[in-house]
Amino acid sequence: GAEGLVRLVLEADADLVLNALVGSAGLGPTVATLGEGIDLALANKESLVVGGELVMALAEATGAQILPVDSEHSALHQLLAGERPGTVEKLVLTASGGPFRGRSRADLEAVTVDEALAHPTWDMGGKISIDSATLMNKGLEVIEAFHLFAIAYERIDVVVHPQSIVHSMITLIDGAALAHLGHPDMGVPISYALHHPERVDVPVRPLDLAEVGALTFEPVDHDAFPCLGLARAAAIAGGTAPCVLNAANEIAVHAFLRGALGFLAIAEVIERTLEALPPVPVRAFESLYEADRQARAVASALVQAQSDRLPH
């Protein structure tokens, strides 16, 4: 369980820990790793969504490095390596758009679990596949980028890019834009995190732009996919709001996966949970655990109320 994972970190005598747990369960091992001054390869974005300020402060206090494993943040880490902070204007995260890109809100009313799990470019687990379908995953990644790269939320953009070839981009004050490209293959960001600052040979398909043919980009449809906006709003509200957002999302997504909640109701449960639990300042991890517990209770009650109204 959770205590065993923390004990594993503390007793492993490792130089680097890779945290690829799903959900807020990853926070404990992240804190244990950084608390010991061990470098962290982080695939568990929820650690930063839930406890970003405290997690980053802990890393700074112990001198441990956080190396992002998410493809977008790995790309940004590489793009920013040669730039001074004052030269960067914006970070641009790309989103595939998920399996429902181009569908209207009305079209999404009756989508099934199987449809939502069918991601067009990445092969992922259930929770992250649904987060990608709702665009909540991109919302969580905006929060992760804010903490990792210490850049204001209004300077972090999201653009839909169906081919998933451009993983992220930065724009600079001189008008230049730098992008990180490659076929969607997690072997590349995982290798970068595990071997940094070295690069090693990774057996991936080489990128041939002539073969790819066209790269397209489009704005996010916030009406059909409100979760990205909810994540931004929670992030800007600060305090416990991102923790509440994450907990409510976990409850709602698992309810959708088991057929107890409709697809569009995921965002409704998250929004109503955020409304029910106004943010309070975070001064210790205990306040995060309490906010997480409260949010799960509120979201579970909302799911139950929705489930009672579903036809059986």
Secondary structure, 3 states (H helix, E strand, C coil): CHHHHHHHHHHCCCCEEEECCCCHHHHHHHHHHHHCCCEEEECCCHHHHHHHHHHHHHHHHHCCCEEECCHHHHHHHHHHCCCCHHHEEEEEEEECCCCCCCCCCHHHCCCCHHHHHCCCCCCCCHHHHHHHHHCHHHHHHHHHHHHHHCCCHHHEEEEECCCCCEEEEEEECCCCEEEEECCCCCHHHHHHHHHCCCCCCCCCCCCCHHHHCCCCCECCCCCCCCHHHHHHHHHHHCCCHHHHHHHHHHHHHHHHHCCCCCCCHHHHHHHHHHHHCCCCCCCCHHHHHHHHHHHHHHHHHHHHHHHHHCCC
